[in-house]
């Protein structure tokens, strides 16, 4: 019977994303044990707590070192009554206000494509500091590489699952791999990997609190609610002991007279948080109230703000589910914390013992324990079920997003995945595919009719004294290295210049194409004189690496190069015996966009 039900589910139509959604943002919370609890947020300037929903400084992940995160919603705005008394308490001291799962009800739906093609929604997750990763995982960075002895950089990172077929997925459905996509601090990890971060503290080796590093404890990737009537969905921490380290959890749910297996809903600008989904509806607390802790959350509410539990995978697909169910239902996927009584119980879909790394869904048929939607092994996690660990890896946070978060080459694949599987090179090891860091092009070349005295020279600048009719040659400006702002390894190279002449680098955010001397000026106004040199016996010169840093140190504030900005460069040089007799000339212009 179970096989027939699943076959019917997998034949449902493709899920579609909601039109007009805002760009994805990364919002998250922290566990009470870490060092950033009690530290002053970048905005507003108040202490961060484990009840707050945070954003990275500037709103998007970036390369480190980074300022502290900012607060998007405080625990007070979520309606947590103990927030005011806990404000300013230091990390490592529980205070009964920990938010450990998060959604805004607008996560992208997992659809069921025909012929079991890859999912159209991507799965992102975080793990705690005790995770070790699947023994069969080989790509880097991953949970396995970042959990290695001497590294311990897993708990503040966000990992992406590789392309997954439509679930439910038993162990071994795909290779056991994941790829680090968003880092904790944005700095080079102990494994030598670097990718954009959130401003959190790393590393975080396993131990008892207070922890030296942060644990990202709740996650959402997608539009954030900004209008009255929008809602935040979340869960609060349990009271029972974590069996891995013997430390009791914070008891936040009990402190607010709710259950750790419940999903709460707080309307922005509204009253107190109310129960949206009860533990029983999720297949939890079968051993009694408070015996399970919902620890990660993905939710696509059908728009009415009232929970209609899925009773069959994909009955949440819009528009409309199977007619016998009266869909669409609400898609609610989750994981449970270590120590939950439901761990080891046979799930209602695959009939397998539940693990803390499994992505679960509501009970098949609406009765009994949760169903496994994606088994932990498919995420590259270790499980007790597969004999890899005494305690299986715990999924601490979940998010679902249709579009890759970082996809500079627009191929529909996360940049970190492209690099990890070898589809893109990353020779400077900065987490950005090399093809996205050659963002420069020549412009304002001295084509036919452009030379002030017939000294046209395509390509490059107008002909100079190194040549004569009928084949003029002019100075050429080109680049090498990358356009990465963070790596700052771009090198400008000017060649075919008169020997032993003074030359001057020019930069501007504006462009023109107008005669000047024996050549054409390509940089607009205002422009900056960006250092000089002698062309020497080779008639050439270079500038860089370190162009970004140099611009901010040596030039006025307007000349400081920022990430994502586009600049134009050109070289002016003396040339007294030049063909037009004006005494100076210039290379072509070079337009450069500085990638993050």
Secondary structure, 3 states (H helix, E strand, C coil): CHHHHHHHHHCCCCCCCCCCCCCCEEEEEECCCCCCCCCECCCCCCECCCCCEEECHHHCCECCCCCCCEEEECCCCCCCCCHHHHCCCCCCCCCCCCEEEEECCECCCCCCCHHHCECCCEEEEEECCCCCCCCCCCCCCCHHHHCCCCCCCCCCCEEEECCCECCCECCCCCCCCEEEEEECCCCCCCCCCCCCECCCCCCCCCCCCCCCCCCEEEEEEECCCCCCCCEEEEEECCCCEECCCCEECCCHHHHCCCCCCCEEEEECCCCCCEEEECCHHHCCCCCCCCCCCEEEEEEECCCCCCCCECCCCCCCCCCCCCCCCCCCCEEEEEEECCCCCCCCCECCCCCCECCCCCEEECCHHHCCCCEEEECHHHHCCCCCCCCCCCCCCCEEEEEEECCCCCCCCCCCCCHHHHHHCCCCCCCCCCCCCHHHCCCEEEECCECCCCCCCCCCECCCCCECCCCCCCCCCECEEEEECCCECCCCCCEEEEECCCCCCEEEEEEECCEEEEEECCEEEEECCCEEEEEEEECCCCCCEEECCCHHHHHHHHCCHHHCCCCCCEEEEEEEEEECCCCCCCEEEECCEEEEECEC
